[in-house]
Amino acid sequence: ENATTMLLGRLPHRGLARAAAPALRRGLATTPESLSSSSEAATASSETAEPPKPPKNGTKGRTAKVTAMSLLRAKRRGERISMVTCFDYPSAVHVDGAGMDVALVGDSLGMVELGYATTQPVTLDEMIHHCKAVRRGLASSNGAGPPLLVCDLPFGSYEESAEHALRSAMRVVKEGGADAVKVEGGRRIAATVAKLVNHGGIATMGHVGLTPQAISTLGGFRAQGRTAVKARQILDDAMALQDAGAFGIVAECVPAIVGRALSESVEIPIIGIGAGPYTDGQVLVYSDLLGAIDHPHHKRFVPKFCKVFADVGDAAMRGLRAFKSEVSGGAFPGEDGAYSPYHMPDEEVAKFSAMLDVDRENREKRKLASRKHILDSDEYETIKLY
């Protein structure tokens, strides 16, 4: 009962709390889609809302290329976003063929592809090399528009100054063919994000929680946001990135309660990796979700004289489509905690909930301001042209 009261207290509107109470007391979690649609009605009644659409599954319903704007619209409609980190042509072909929304060329390629112990040794040239290969693999052979291609800016390519970051991002876009870039950090990197977006015109994604490039100060690859103070810092980081113009944020290795607070507090999509079931989407590394380090060769180009000893390509496609389907339907990561292993002690949950109550109204105002800015910038949304 105490947990139910605490959860109800975090809902942004009393009407939502009343609606959610019976389900919560029966032990059933209110879905992010229902919260999103109810919040939409309560906070944006002056807007002309489209009827809610069912979550996308695979490529169904998508005929145009995915863009930063279309991901923002997906959040407003309660559609789950699927993202996969891939590093080469074969994996990109599979990611595109399975209908993913976003293909991320992550600096984790240093560990998965290049054998480094961390992501820190990865260079900008290496990122561009792999990004070019992934771009060639996103051929839109599935009959729908290709996914959005996001590329990480690696350690040492953007921290020195905003101008340094802009030069690196321009190379990634011009040479690598990326549609957008991703940078790690929150408030400390907000001015850089603003520079990339407003001066460079480059769509930029943020990354909070566990930031692997900063493992020297984090003490290794460790979960973040497990105390109320740390969780609140992550929330403030996300809000700073939103205000700076980021179109989305990856939240890595944080408790589910933190992932939920992030998603409910900002207007831009929160893509979780080890962040619980309440984020606006999920991302996994290609080789991780397929249970193998070795990437399959794309069998479409295997010559006739070559004997195929394993049908890994089909298995890869089945795995990717299953991931896409479970993200779209909300089955992954699920609410049973099996894939949301990071938790706060009860006393820290209480403290964090109290912190959220203090400035709830101000966060809502900032969220609405961000929504207005996004809608004003999206002429397709204004004239309902999709």
C-alpha beads as a LAMMPS data file, in Angstrom:
LAMMPS data file: protein, C-alpha beads

386 atoms
385 bonds

1 atom types
1 bond types

-500.0 500.0 xlo xhi
-500.0 500.0 ylo yhi
-500.0 500.0 zlo zhi

Masses

1 110.0

Atoms # bond

1 1 1 0.000 0.000 0.000
2 1 1 2.887 2.376 0.805
3 1 1 4.504 1.602 -2.550
4 1 1 1.183 2.212 -4.311
5 1 1 0.757 5.565 -2.547
6 1 1 4.300 6.532 -3.477
7 1 1 3.773 5.655 -7.143
8 1 1 0.470 7.528 -7.251
9 1 1 2.143 10.565 -5.729
10 1 1 4.605 10.682 -8.627
11 1 1 1.938 10.851 -11.304
12 1 1 1.805 14.395 -12.756
13 1 1 -1.989 14.814 -12.511
14 1 1 -4.457 13.872 -9.811
15 1 1 -6.833 12.540 -12.455
16 1 1 -4.149 10.126 -13.574
17 1 1 -3.588 9.044 -9.992
18 1 1 -7.272 8.263 -9.515
19 1 1 -7.388 6.349 -12.792
20 1 1 -4.265 4.357 -11.992
21 1 1 -5.094 3.480 -8.381
22 1 1 -7.234 0.359 -8.998
23 1 1 -4.701 -1.146 -11.387
24 1 1 -1.782 -0.446 -9.084
25 1 1 -3.535 -1.960 -6.097
26 1 1 -4.255 -5.094 -8.121
27 1 1 -0.520 -5.318 -8.731
28 1 1 -0.835 -4.309 -12.368
29 1 1 1.469 -1.592 -13.696
30 1 1 0.019 1.247 -15.692
31 1 1 1.598 1.107 -19.127
32 1 1 3.754 3.971 -20.444
33 1 1 1.384 4.255 -23.411
34 1 1 -1.626 4.906 -21.184
35 1 1 0.302 7.394 -19.051
36 1 1 1.539 9.155 -22.177
37 1 1 -1.908 9.423 -23.762
38 1 1 -3.544 10.581 -20.514
39 1 1 -0.807 13.158 -19.893
40 1 1 -1.205 14.342 -23.491
41 1 1 -4.884 15.055 -22.896
42 1 1 -4.313 16.750 -19.545
43 1 1 -1.354 18.969 -20.470
44 1 1 -2.023 19.736 -24.127
45 1 1 -5.797 20.024 -24.408
46 1 1 -5.390 23.111 -26.571
47 1 1 -3.638 21.096 -29.259
48 1 1 -5.471 19.157 -31.924
49 1 1 -4.426 15.636 -31.031
50 1 1 -4.366 12.763 -33.468
51 1 1 -6.146 9.563 -32.504
52 1 1 -3.664 7.215 -30.805
53 1 1 -2.117 4.620 -33.075
54 1 1 -1.118 1.102 -32.081
55 1 1 2.611 0.534 -31.473
56 1 1 4.590 -0.136 -34.618
57 1 1 5.738 -3.681 -35.152
58 1 1 8.583 -4.216 -37.594
59 1 1 8.115 -1.923 -40.612
60 1 1 4.334 -1.756 -40.441
61 1 1 3.056 1.770 -40.881
62 1 1 6.436 3.320 -41.768
63 1 1 7.071 4.396 -45.329
64 1 1 9.404 7.368 -44.875
65 1 1 12.892 7.664 -43.474
66 1 1 13.087 7.957 -39.694
67 1 1 14.196 11.428 -38.570
68 1 1 14.790 13.201 -35.285
69 1 1 11.415 14.893 -35.728
70 1 1 9.609 11.609 -36.335
71 1 1 11.098 10.182 -33.123
72 1 1 9.759 13.183 -31.199
73 1 1 6.341 12.535 -32.740
74 1 1 6.627 8.846 -31.801
75 1 1 7.002 9.788 -28.144
76 1 1 3.967 12.054 -28.268
77 1 1 1.936 9.200 -29.760
78 1 1 3.118 6.666 -27.220
79 1 1 4.972 4.573 -29.813
80 1 1 7.953 2.631 -28.470
81 1 1 11.288 3.300 -30.176
82 1 1 13.673 0.459 -31.023
83 1 1 17.376 1.124 -31.441
84 1 1 20.255 -1.272 -32.112
85 1 1 23.979 -0.573 -31.953
86 1 1 25.710 -1.963 -35.026
87 1 1 29.177 -1.513 -36.445
88 1 1 29.491 -2.902 -39.979
89 1 1 27.722 -3.566 -43.270
90 1 1 26.257 -7.028 -42.455
91 1 1 24.823 -5.966 -39.116
92 1 1 23.401 -2.777 -40.666
93 1 1 21.656 -4.812 -43.366
94 1 1 19.985 -6.931 -40.693
95 1 1 19.064 -3.937 -38.528
96 1 1 17.499 -2.213 -41.540
97 1 1 15.744 -5.377 -42.674
98 1 1 14.208 -5.914 -39.245
99 1 1 12.671 -2.421 -39.317
100 1 1 14.527 -0.809 -36.429
101 1 1 13.857 2.866 -35.822
102 1 1 17.446 3.855 -35.036
103 1 1 20.840 2.393 -35.946
104 1 1 23.551 3.561 -33.555
105 1 1 27.228 3.353 -34.426
106 1 1 28.418 3.299 -30.836
107 1 1 31.949 3.667 -29.559
108 1 1 31.384 0.261 -27.949
109 1 1 32.777 -0.946 -31.267
110 1 1 36.151 -0.486 -29.589
111 1 1 35.361 -3.386 -27.285
112 1 1 33.109 -5.496 -29.538
113 1 1 34.897 -5.069 -32.873
114 1 1 38.417 -3.868 -32.123
115 1 1 39.201 -5.739 -28.916
116 1 1 39.972 -2.743 -26.689
117 1 1 39.392 -3.092 -22.948
118 1 1 37.284 0.116 -22.837
119 1 1 35.767 2.612 -25.260
120 1 1 38.362 5.279 -24.488
121 1 1 40.989 4.316 -27.132
122 1 1 38.516 4.635 -30.021
123 1 1 39.419 7.427 -32.445
124 1 1 37.234 9.690 -34.540
125 1 1 38.692 8.170 -37.712
126 1 1 37.662 4.693 -36.520
127 1 1 34.139 5.881 -35.816
128 1 1 33.848 7.450 -39.266
129 1 1 35.196 4.283 -40.914
130 1 1 32.527 2.123 -39.265
131 1 1 29.790 4.713 -39.763
132 1 1 30.421 4.698 -43.513
133 1 1 30.031 0.919 -43.590
134 1 1 26.785 1.050 -41.630
135 1 1 25.436 3.791 -43.885
136 1 1 25.980 1.539 -46.906
137 1 1 24.092 -1.246 -45.154
138 1 1 20.998 0.857 -44.504
139 1 1 19.683 0.353 -47.997
140 1 1 15.985 0.390 -47.104
141 1 1 15.528 -3.028 -48.678
142 1 1 12.601 -3.747 -46.358
143 1 1 10.190 -1.541 -48.273
144 1 1 10.086 1.125 -45.573
145 1 1 12.229 4.171 -44.937
146 1 1 15.669 3.460 -43.437
147 1 1 16.382 3.975 -39.757
148 1 1 17.910 7.135 -38.349
149 1 1 21.702 6.721 -38.288
150 1 1 23.293 8.086 -35.100
151 1 1 27.038 8.009 -34.499
152 1 1 28.858 8.458 -31.187
153 1 1 31.482 11.145 -30.859
154 1 1 34.310 9.198 -29.180
155 1 1 36.324 10.137 -26.113
156 1 1 38.659 13.049 -26.843
157 1 1 36.751 14.337 -29.875
158 1 1 34.444 16.887 -28.217
159 1 1 35.373 17.620 -24.595
160 1 1 37.986 20.313 -25.284
161 1 1 35.510 22.944 -26.467
162 1 1 32.204 23.390 -28.250
163 1 1 34.101 24.371 -31.389
164 1 1 36.144 21.167 -31.181
165 1 1 32.919 19.183 -30.866
166 1 1 31.382 20.956 -33.841
167 1 1 34.367 20.148 -36.062
168 1 1 34.202 16.482 -35.034
169 1 1 30.442 16.285 -35.561
170 1 1 30.710 17.851 -38.996
171 1 1 33.225 15.186 -40.010
172 1 1 30.920 12.429 -38.792
173 1 1 28.035 13.844 -40.834
174 1 1 30.020 14.755 -43.957
175 1 1 32.391 11.773 -44.121
176 1 1 30.526 9.108 -42.185
177 1 1 27.053 9.804 -43.527
178 1 1 25.467 10.026 -40.071
179 1 1 22.101 11.702 -39.599
180 1 1 22.888 12.675 -36.011
181 1 1 25.567 12.419 -33.335
182 1 1 25.526 11.333 -29.691
183 1 1 27.589 12.732 -26.825
184 1 1 27.963 11.560 -23.245
185 1 1 27.252 13.769 -20.242
186 1 1 24.537 16.059 -18.942
187 1 1 24.744 19.606 -17.640
188 1 1 28.488 19.837 -18.242
189 1 1 27.976 19.135 -21.945
190 1 1 24.748 21.138 -22.439
191 1 1 26.502 24.173 -23.935
192 1 1 28.226 21.892 -26.437
193 1 1 24.901 20.317 -27.412
194 1 1 23.435 23.783 -27.945
195 1 1 26.408 24.660 -30.177
196 1 1 25.976 21.517 -32.279
197 1 1 22.241 22.028 -32.693
198 1 1 21.928 25.786 -33.026
199 1 1 25.180 26.698 -34.778
200 1 1 25.938 23.488 -36.636
201 1 1 22.396 22.390 -37.430
202 1 1 23.347 18.865 -36.348
203 1 1 20.734 16.708 -34.619
204 1 1 22.257 15.623 -31.304
205 1 1 21.404 12.903 -28.806
206 1 1 22.545 12.893 -25.187
207 1 1 23.641 10.054 -22.909
208 1 1 23.186 9.980 -19.115
209 1 1 23.514 7.460 -16.308
210 1 1 26.458 5.191 -16.926
211 1 1 28.708 7.078 -19.337
212 1 1 31.404 4.567 -20.369
213 1 1 33.824 7.223 -21.593
214 1 1 34.056 8.479 -17.992
215 1 1 34.835 5.138 -16.324
216 1 1 38.068 6.595 -14.939
217 1 1 35.992 8.746 -12.586
218 1 1 33.076 6.338 -12.180
219 1 1 35.254 3.491 -10.945
220 1 1 34.363 1.116 -13.774
221 1 1 31.225 0.002 -15.556
222 1 1 28.843 0.476 -12.630
223 1 1 25.135 1.224 -12.360
224 1 1 24.274 4.849 -11.624
225 1 1 21.438 6.699 -9.889
226 1 1 21.010 4.280 -7.007
227 1 1 20.649 7.003 -4.380
228 1 1 18.098 9.795 -4.405
229 1 1 20.763 12.484 -4.790
230 1 1 22.460 10.736 -7.711
231 1 1 19.106 9.983 -9.347
232 1 1 18.123 13.636 -9.086
233 1 1 21.429 14.650 -10.677
234 1 1 20.698 12.379 -13.629
235 1 1 17.227 13.905 -13.986
236 1 1 18.730 17.407 -13.931
237 1 1 21.227 16.285 -16.580
238 1 1 18.404 15.082 -18.823
239 1 1 16.460 18.308 -18.422
240 1 1 19.558 20.340 -19.261
241 1 1 20.064 18.311 -22.434
242 1 1 16.424 18.829 -23.388
243 1 1 16.757 22.589 -22.858
244 1 1 19.951 22.608 -24.936
245 1 1 18.110 21.145 -27.933
246 1 1 18.899 17.413 -27.818
247 1 1 16.280 15.359 -29.662
248 1 1 16.676 12.290 -27.454
249 1 1 18.689 10.767 -24.626
250 1 1 20.134 7.337 -23.940
251 1 1 19.802 6.397 -20.253
252 1 1 22.168 3.574 -19.299
253 1 1 22.247 1.308 -16.234
254 1 1 19.882 3.137 -13.887
255 1 1 17.024 1.854 -11.698
256 1 1 13.606 1.594 -13.344
257 1 1 12.235 4.353 -11.109
258 1 1 14.868 6.702 -12.532
259 1 1 14.125 5.673 -16.116
260 1 1 10.464 6.385 -15.480
261 1 1 11.153 9.789 -13.917
262 1 1 13.299 10.740 -16.902
263 1 1 10.659 9.734 -19.434
264 1 1 7.865 11.531 -17.568
265 1 1 9.877 14.715 -16.963
266 1 1 11.092 15.518 -20.475
267 1 1 9.381 15.859 -23.820
268 1 1 12.155 14.193 -25.800
269 1 1 12.484 10.386 -26.063
270 1 1 14.421 8.500 -23.393
271 1 1 15.976 5.347 -24.857
272 1 1 16.873 2.913 -22.119
273 1 1 19.620 0.322 -21.885
274 1 1 19.340 -1.361 -18.518
275 1 1 16.979 1.433 -17.436
276 1 1 13.739 -0.468 -16.833
277 1 1 10.476 -0.817 -18.765
278 1 1 9.149 2.741 -18.519
279 1 1 11.455 4.514 -20.973
280 1 1 10.243 5.559 -24.418
281 1 1 12.358 2.952 -26.174
282 1 1 15.121 0.407 -25.766
283 1 1 18.600 -0.040 -27.222
284 1 1 20.870 -3.078 -27.206
285 1 1 24.154 -3.913 -28.910
286 1 1 23.698 -6.121 -31.977
287 1 1 26.075 -8.865 -30.893
288 1 1 24.781 -8.786 -27.313
289 1 1 21.117 -9.266 -28.168
290 1 1 21.975 -12.045 -30.605
291 1 1 24.140 -13.866 -28.096
292 1 1 27.259 -13.910 -30.258
293 1 1 30.370 -11.829 -30.822
294 1 1 30.845 -12.909 -34.440
295 1 1 28.667 -11.058 -36.908
296 1 1 27.099 -13.183 -39.662
297 1 1 27.938 -12.623 -43.306
298 1 1 24.988 -11.468 -45.328
299 1 1 23.925 -14.680 -47.035
300 1 1 22.392 -12.854 -49.996
301 1 1 25.912 -12.434 -51.386
302 1 1 27.294 -15.888 -50.553
303 1 1 28.406 -17.481 -53.860
304 1 1 26.863 -20.776 -54.972
305 1 1 30.105 -22.710 -54.525
306 1 1 30.240 -21.821 -50.849
307 1 1 28.800 -24.342 -48.421
308 1 1 26.874 -22.661 -45.628
309 1 1 27.635 -24.408 -42.341
310 1 1 25.385 -22.284 -40.108
311 1 1 22.214 -20.309 -40.774
312 1 1 23.203 -17.447 -38.505
313 1 1 21.723 -14.785 -40.797
314 1 1 18.182 -16.091 -40.341
315 1 1 18.735 -16.448 -36.611
316 1 1 19.974 -12.854 -36.487
317 1 1 16.879 -11.610 -38.304
318 1 1 14.561 -13.585 -36.031
319 1 1 16.327 -12.223 -32.966
320 1 1 16.192 -8.642 -34.187
321 1 1 12.523 -8.898 -35.153
322 1 1 11.707 -10.436 -31.790
323 1 1 13.496 -7.534 -30.059
324 1 1 11.619 -5.018 -32.218
325 1 1 8.288 -6.718 -31.505
326 1 1 8.826 -6.879 -27.741
327 1 1 9.932 -3.254 -27.554
328 1 1 6.928 -2.121 -29.606
329 1 1 4.548 -4.149 -27.479
330 1 1 6.143 -3.286 -24.154
331 1 1 7.139 -6.869 -23.316
332 1 1 10.840 -5.994 -23.081
333 1 1 12.308 -5.268 -20.611
334 1 1 9.078 -6.082 -18.760
335 1 1 7.934 -5.181 -15.290
336 1 1 8.977 -8.356 -13.492
337 1 1 12.465 -6.987 -12.914
338 1 1 14.283 -9.751 -14.791
339 1 1 16.006 -7.233 -17.072
340 1 1 15.814 -4.221 -14.739
341 1 1 18.391 -5.269 -12.141
342 1 1 19.191 -1.875 -10.663
343 1 1 17.232 -0.825 -7.591
344 1 1 17.202 1.825 -4.892
345 1 1 16.780 1.054 -1.201
346 1 1 13.271 1.967 -0.007
347 1 1 14.525 4.939 1.971
348 1 1 16.223 6.352 -1.135
349 1 1 13.004 5.846 -3.124
350 1 1 11.170 7.937 -0.534
351 1 1 13.819 10.680 -0.693
352 1 1 13.796 10.731 -4.491
353 1 1 9.986 10.896 -4.565
354 1 1 10.123 13.867 -2.208
355 1 1 12.671 15.564 -4.442
356 1 1 10.390 15.072 -7.449
357 1 1 7.487 16.662 -5.572
358 1 1 9.439 19.843 -4.774
359 1 1 9.719 21.164 -8.318
360 1 1 7.078 19.132 -10.146
361 1 1 5.269 22.248 -11.366
362 1 1 8.479 23.831 -12.660
363 1 1 9.440 20.633 -14.511
364 1 1 6.018 20.517 -16.126
365 1 1 6.416 24.124 -17.269
366 1 1 9.817 23.362 -18.778
367 1 1 8.415 20.264 -20.434
368 1 1 5.522 22.221 -21.940
369 1 1 7.920 24.928 -23.130
370 1 1 10.000 22.275 -24.820
371 1 1 6.867 20.759 -26.381
372 1 1 5.823 24.140 -27.760
373 1 1 9.282 24.707 -29.224
374 1 1 9.295 21.256 -30.816
375 1 1 5.793 21.639 -32.265
376 1 1 6.548 25.127 -33.569
377 1 1 9.650 23.747 -35.288
378 1 1 7.780 20.871 -36.910
379 1 1 5.707 22.249 -39.751
380 1 1 4.630 18.742 -40.726
381 1 1 3.024 18.386 -37.281
382 1 1 1.360 21.794 -37.659
383 1 1 -0.351 20.958 -40.943
384 1 1 -0.784 17.227 -40.179
385 1 1 1.332 16.174 -43.151
386 1 1 3.048 12.855 -42.498

Bonds

1 1 1 2
2 1 2 3
3 1 3 4
4 1 4 5
5 1 5 6
6 1 6 7
7 1 7 8
8 1 8 9
9 1 9 10
10 1 10 11
11 1 11 12
12 1 12 13
13 1 13 14
14 1 14 15
15 1 15 16
16 1 16 17
17 1 17 18
18 1 18 19
19 1 19 20
20 1 20 21
21 1 21 22
22 1 22 23
23 1 23 24
24 1 24 25
25 1 25 26
26 1 26 27
27 1 27 28
28 1 28 29
29 1 29 30
30 1 30 31
31 1 31 32
32 1 32 33
33 1 33 34
34 1 34 35
35 1 35 36
36 1 36 37
37 1 37 38
38 1 38 39
39 1 39 40
40 1 40 41
41 1 41 42
42 1 42 43
43 1 43 44
44 1 44 45
45 1 45 46
46 1 46 47
47 1 47 48
48 1 48 49
49 1 49 50
50 1 50 51
51 1 51 52
52 1 52 53
53 1 53 54
54 1 54 55
55 1 55 56
56 1 56 57
57 1 57 58
58 1 58 59
59 1 59 60
60 1 60 61
61 1 61 62
62 1 62 63
63 1 63 64
64 1 64 65
65 1 65 66
66 1 66 67
67 1 67 68
68 1 68 69
69 1 69 70
70 1 70 71
71 1 71 72
72 1 72 73
73 1 73 74
74 1 74 75
75 1 75 76
76 1 76 77
77 1 77 78
78 1 78 79
79 1 79 80
80 1 80 81
81 1 81 82
82 1 82 83
83 1 83 84
84 1 84 85
85 1 85 86
86 1 86 87
87 1 87 88
88 1 88 89
89 1 89 90
90 1 90 91
91 1 91 92
92 1 92 93
93 1 93 94
94 1 94 95
95 1 95 96
96 1 96 97
97 1 97 98
98 1 98 99
99 1 99 100
100 1 100 101
101 1 101 102
102 1 102 103
103 1 103 104
104 1 104 105
105 1 105 106
106 1 106 107
107 1 107 108
108 1 108 109
109 1 109 110
110 1 110 111
111 1 111 112
112 1 112 113
113 1 113 114
114 1 114 115
115 1 115 116
116 1 116 117
117 1 117 118
118 1 118 119
119 1 119 120
120 1 120 121
121 1 121 122
122 1 122 123
123 1 123 124
124 1 124 125
125 1 125 126
126 1 126 127
127 1 127 128
128 1 128 129
129 1 129 130
130 1 130 131
131 1 131 132
132 1 132 133
133 1 133 134
134 1 134 135
135 1 135 136
136 1 136 137
137 1 137 138
138 1 138 139
139 1 139 140
140 1 140 141
141 1 141 142
142 1 142 143
143 1 143 144
144 1 144 145
145 1 145 146
146 1 146 147
147 1 147 148
148 1 148 149
149 1 149 150
150 1 150 151
151 1 151 152
152 1 152 153
153 1 153 154
154 1 154 155
155 1 155 156
156 1 156 157
157 1 157 158
158 1 158 159
159 1 159 160
160 1 160 161
161 1 161 162
162 1 162 163
163 1 163 164
164 1 164 165
165 1 165 166
166 1 166 167
167 1 167 168
168 1 168 169
169 1 169 170
170 1 170 171
171 1 171 172
172 1 172 173
173 1 173 174
174 1 174 175
175 1 175 176
176 1 176 177
177 1 177 178
178 1 178 179
179 1 179 180
180 1 180 181
181 1 181 182
182 1 182 183
183 1 183 184
184 1 184 185
185 1 185 186
186 1 186 187
187 1 187 188
188 1 188 189
189 1 189 190
190 1 190 191
191 1 191 192
192 1 192 193
193 1 193 194
194 1 194 195
195 1 195 196
196 1 196 197
197 1 197 198
198 1 198 199
199 1 199 200
200 1 200 201
201 1 201 202
202 1 202 203
203 1 203 204
204 1 204 205
205 1 205 206
206 1 206 207
207 1 207 208
208 1 208 209
209 1 209 210
210 1 210 211
211 1 211 212
212 1 212 213
213 1 213 214
214 1 214 215
215 1 215 216
216 1 216 217
217 1 217 218
218 1 218 219
219 1 219 220
220 1 220 221
221 1 221 222
222 1 222 223
223 1 223 224
224 1 224 225
225 1 225 226
226 1 226 227
227 1 227 228
228 1 228 229
229 1 229 230
230 1 230 231
231 1 231 232
232 1 232 233
233 1 233 234
234 1 234 235
235 1 235 236
236 1 236 237
237 1 237 238
238 1 238 239
239 1 239 240
240 1 240 241
241 1 241 242
242 1 242 243
243 1 243 244
244 1 244 245
245 1 245 246
246 1 246 247
247 1 247 248
248 1 248 249
249 1 249 250
250 1 250 251
251 1 251 252
252 1 252 253
253 1 253 254
254 1 254 255
255 1 255 256
256 1 256 257
257 1 257 258
258 1 258 259
259 1 259 260
260 1 260 261
261 1 261 262
262 1 262 263
263 1 263 264
264 1 264 265
265 1 265 266
266 1 266 267
267 1 267 268
268 1 268 269
269 1 269 270
270 1 270 271
271 1 271 272
272 1 272 273
273 1 273 274
274 1 274 275
275 1 275 276
276 1 276 277
277 1 277 278
278 1 278 279
279 1 279 280
280 1 280 281
281 1 281 282
282 1 282 283
283 1 283 284
284 1 284 285
285 1 285 286
286 1 286 287
287 1 287 288
288 1 288 289
289 1 289 290
290 1 290 291
291 1 291 292
292 1 292 293
293 1 293 294
294 1 294 295
295 1 295 296
296 1 296 297
297 1 297 298
298 1 298 299
299 1 299 300
300 1 300 301
301 1 301 302
302 1 302 303
303 1 303 304
304 1 304 305
305 1 305 306
306 1 306 307
307 1 307 308
308 1 308 309
309 1 309 310
310 1 310 311
311 1 311 312
312 1 312 313
313 1 313 314
314 1 314 315
315 1 315 316
316 1 316 317
317 1 317 318
318 1 318 319
319 1 319 320
320 1 320 321
321 1 321 322
322 1 322 323
323 1 323 324
324 1 324 325
325 1 325 326
326 1 326 327
327 1 327 328
328 1 328 329
329 1 329 330
330 1 330 331
331 1 331 332
332 1 332 333
333 1 333 334
334 1 334 335
335 1 335 336
336 1 336 337
337 1 337 338
338 1 338 339
339 1 339 340
340 1 340 341
341 1 341 342
342 1 342 343
343 1 343 344
344 1 344 345
345 1 345 346
346 1 346 347
347 1 347 348
348 1 348 349
349 1 349 350
350 1 350 351
351 1 351 352
352 1 352 353
353 1 353 354
354 1 354 355
355 1 355 356
356 1 356 357
357 1 357 358
358 1 358 359
359 1 359 360
360 1 360 361
361 1 361 362
362 1 362 363
363 1 363 364
364 1 364 365
365 1 365 366
366 1 366 367
367 1 367 368
368 1 368 369
369 1 369 370
370 1 370 371
371 1 371 372
372 1 372 373
373 1 373 374
374 1 374 375
375 1 375 376
376 1 376 377
377 1 377 378
378 1 378 379
379 1 379 380
380 1 380 381
381 1 381 382
382 1 382 383
383 1 383 384
384 1 384 385
385 1 385 386
